[in-house]
Amino acid sequence: SLKNNSYDHHAAIYFLLLERLKQHRSVNPTNNPAWPSVTRAKEDKFKS
């Protein structure tokens, strides 16, 4: 974007979200992932 003398809105949003995520992780250090996974029993595999 510097070469083209234009502003890249997608990159700006990405970096703002990345900064917020890093700040959140430093304030709330946990072993939990950002998106918790759902564990299912073997019997529940084919249920909807």
PyMOL commands that set and color helices and strands:
alter all, ss='L'
color gray80, all
select helices_A, chain A and resi 9-27+42-46
alter helices_A, ss='H'
color red, helices_A
deselect
rebuild
show_as cartoon
